[in-house]
């Protein structure tokens, strides 16, 4: 499912949706260009 931007808040279901939001969010007028996934070194699993 793609990110839903129809309401006041954006809603998504996947990490890709979060990455899309972060690329569109412009803190201080600067757009994010690279969004990467974080991995915990102790458990080797992705952050959720």
C-alpha angles and dihedrals in degrees: 000000000000122000113279112227098168098104136050091279129041115242127198140159107210141051087252088062090053091048090051091051093048092050090052096043110095111198108192089352094298119121121217111241104182126042117182134182118250120224125196110236094211099052102022090223128123120259113252 
